[in-house]
Amino acid sequence: MTPDNNKYEAVIGLEIHAQLNAATKLFCDCPNQPGEAPNRNTCPVCLWLPGALPRLSRQAVEKAVLACLAANCTISEESAFDQKVYYYPDLPKGFQLSQHHKPLAVNGWIDIIGEDGSPRRLGIHHIHMEEDVARLVHETEGKTPISLVDFNRAGAPLIEIVTEPDMRSSYEAMEFLKALRSRLRYTGSTECSMEQGTMRADANISLRPAGAKTFNTKVEVKNMNSIHHVGDAIGHEIHRQAECLERGEPITLHTRLWDPDKRVTTPMREKFAGPCLPDPSVPAIRMDEAWLASIRKRLPEMPAQKSERFIADYSLPAGEALAMSQERDIAEFFEAAVQQAVPPRKAANWISGHLLPALKDRGLGLSDTRLTPDRFAGLLLLLDQEKINAGAAREVLAQMLDKDGPPQQIVAQGGFEQVSDADKLEAVVDAILAEHPDDVADYKKGNAKVLGFLMGMAMKASQGKANPKLLKEILANRLDSQ
Amino acid sequence: MNSDIFTYQPESPLQESTDGLLAGRQILIQPDISVQGWLTDAGCQALTGYQAVMDATTIVRLKSAGASLIGSTRMAELGLGINDSTMAEAVCAGHGDLGLVTDLLGEARMTACLSGWFGYKPSYGLLSRFGLVGLIPSMECTGFLAQSPADIAKALSALAGPDENDFSMAPETPEINPSTPPEQAANRIGIPRQITDHLTASAQTAFSAGLEHAAGAGFEIIELDLPGFDQFAACHQIIAAAEASSTCGKYDGVRYGFRAEEAQNWNDMYIQSRGRGFGTRIKSFLFQGAYFQFENYPAFENACVLRQKLINRLNEVFESVHLLALPARAAHADPCGADTIEDTYAAFGLTLPANLAGLPALCLPGIIKNDETDLGLQLMGPHMADAQVLAAGSTINAWIKGVGSK
């Protein structure tokens, strides 16, 4: 039984956790580096030894505010932490400090392009701060199963973004996540990588008859570790609920886990609703105008504006402008290169076509390499001035990612200079023609394809350094005059 | 190193400096204030064997003021009430010059009634809570037990003031000058009519007689209304129980303290460790708190609103008088034998308003005697008017001494 896709409308809301990249944890000075040796980054506060008191990190608050501004939220004049009470070994004090009653920011939105190509504005109900919990490791092998707790992550600063139930398809949910991720990354407050666990997204999904205005019982789906999984899980859940409705089964409020291998969701625990009490030890955050203004000043131009500006200022086609504006480091790298008089489209093409694939192959980010915009621009200028050819430029670019040095030096050391000396190239061409008399004869008979073959042989003989334009010219002349 | 009086005594007193405001003073503490390496179990089974890994801010400041730490005395479980407390016994036996008694309901002031020393609860936010094991974070405060209001002022000035480790403190705190009490400007003392309901006829007579001393010392005694006085206890109890329930969430046996070893899985370990880690009286307090957290949150919210109303009402009263006076205890409720939460709240009904409202309160011993029971004269002042409260206490004490020597 396959339900009619148009009979129901899906109502989707997301709850997104993003780890802030503040230097310390939210309430103590421990390094915010969960990945280190277990329980290395702990102290009396994040272990909640008796007598410990939370000390709210100003940097974490400011990073959270920047993220809220990037999501177009209104920052609350007063926000405060509550104790979300539940008992679990990953929670060292029996409650999680989270902002329940007075969140940091409210009423935001993210714009996307809908599936039909028209703009859609998707609302954000609020964004609040909270602390992460410890990591549990259950070792079930061996005689006695044991559970280990790593408190490195306990107390790490998080923001939780709670959307309005505005999304109607898995496509919209995925577009929302992509746009949100891009904007949040721009602020420099968070890395937002679902694959690396610095961003987690849970989806609340319900169905209603197409055209209805009321909301039905929702089901929460968790455990998706990429944006694609979010889309798959939502698509699957919509289908599952539609089948339930067709069979006349009621939808009950519960949580389901996405299994990415089997591509199904399975029911989890009942949804927990513990109390939230104001915490007496963490003072309220009072965001006055001066403080907010000083944070707002650090908010960079957002990707959508950048993309529009790249189209206007640099005449980039829309697709290239989008590619150059998705990530802040790439966008800034692109603009810095353009400032060095590199033609914008050439810079964009080389970034998308060669630099980004080379980085992806190496599993590196731009900041992991010694490549600077100056060096990159220097390389493209050498190419533009025909000091090197495109093949050599690709090789020099690869070397610049792996070692430290300006392009001029790498070109000189590697002997990548383009040979534009006509005498030298003529000698190369003559040698090749002498070696391939049969092909020359073919050409004479009218087989123009042979020209390409001979060109390749000549370029190879020049060790790839020949000025291709000049080489081709000489080759054509020689062939025609023979 | 165990004794009937002490939970912990170092081999030799802990002293880091020989000069400072408290040079040479011998300090008694309770095992709910962290001193690195000392047993800090707060009188609670859940903290069995727990040794503090750092010094509380009060301890750091005591040490740098030249004080000498001689040991910690036994205390009621997690500091709620004074059952099993040996602080009064310790000072009566001649140990120490100054005692630190955490005041959640009025414990420091009640210990004054039992010991004949002065007991003091400072304004909330004047002293750091960093390193205090604690139970009711929005009300508790390190209190003092000393032989004179001047000694308390001296200790307070050494320990008070902002601490970067306690964000809940006031960002700026007033100076407490120990040597020169402020001018005798605070001369109007209010007596809430509503306390009559809490006193027996003989206690009322004793209280009136005690007030004669204050009048003799030059204070104007003014009867006034403090409507809703009866609501302080219920309001305190609802909020305190809920906070205590949260505070005790960390005693789970995972990282320190008592753990039930025979448990089969972590959930069982939690239930058994927490089930056996607390005494009956505290356990019922935590149950009450969990009830307000999980089952009746609106009652907790109402109590928070009421708390602010009661604070506002006290602030209004302090517009017409400088201080309030009331006995520290009612004669008929025994604070030492309060085995239930109900009995505990009944015994501390006259001291807990200062905790709920965060106000400074001094208990002067030996002035209000009902038969052999010292009810204690309690002076309560506006928030952060600690110097005023202590100066008034000094003035009354000096007048009584003068009368006595005549």
Contacts between the chains, C-beta under 8 A, distances in Angstrom:
chain1	res1	chain2	res2	distance
A	44	B	53	6.0
A	44	B	54	6.1
A	47	B	255	5.7
A	48	B	250	4.6
A	48	B	255	7.8
A	49	B	53	6.3
A	49	B	255	7.4
A	49	B	256	6.7
A	50	B	34	7.3
A	50	B	40	6.4
A	50	B	42	7.0
A	50	B	47	6.4
A	50	B	50	6.5
A	50	B	52	7.5
A	50	B	133	4.3
A	50	B	134	7.8
A	50	B	250	7.6
A	50	B	256	7.9
A	51	B	33	8.0
A	51	B	34	4.4
A	51	B	40	7.4
A	51	B	52	6.7
A	51	B	54	7.4
A	51	B	56	6.2
A	51	B	130	6.9
A	51	B	131	4.2
A	51	B	132	5.9
A	51	B	133	5.5
A	51	B	134	7.3
A	53	B	129	6.4
A	53	B	130	5.2
A	53	B	165	6.1
A	53	B	166	5.4
A	53	B	167	7.1
A	53	B	168	7.3
A	54	B	167	7.1
A	55	B	164	7.4
A	55	B	165	6.5
A	55	B	167	5.7
A	56	B	167	6.1
A	83	B	246	5.0
A	85	B	245	7.8
A	85	B	246	6.3
A	85	B	249	6.8
A	85	B	293	5.8
A	85	B	294	7.8
A	87	B	249	6.8
A	87	B	252	6.9
A	87	B	270	6.0
A	89	B	252	7.4
A	89	B	254	5.4
A	89	B	266	5.4
A	89	B	270	7.9
A	92	B	250	6.4
A	92	B	254	7.2
A	92	B	255	6.6
A	93	B	249	5.5
A	93	B	250	4.1
A	94	B	246	6.8
A	94	B	248	7.4
A	94	B	249	1.7
A	94	B	250	5.7
A	94	B	252	6.7
A	95	B	246	5.5
A	95	B	249	5.5
A	147	B	266	5.7
A	149	B	254	6.7
A	274	B	293	8.0
A	274	B	294	7.3
A	275	B	293	4.1
A	275	B	294	5.6
A	275	B	297	5.6
A	277	B	242	6.1
A	277	B	243	7.6
A	277	B	246	6.1
A	277	B	293	6.4
A	277	B	300	7.0
A	278	B	304	7.5
A	280	B	137	4.2
A	280	B	138	3.7
A	280	B	168	6.6
A	280	B	243	6.4
A	281	B	129	7.7
A	281	B	137	5.2
A	281	B	166	7.9
A	281	B	167	7.1
A	281	B	168	4.9
A	282	B	167	6.5
A	282	B	168	7.5
A	283	B	167	5.4
A	283	B	168	6.0
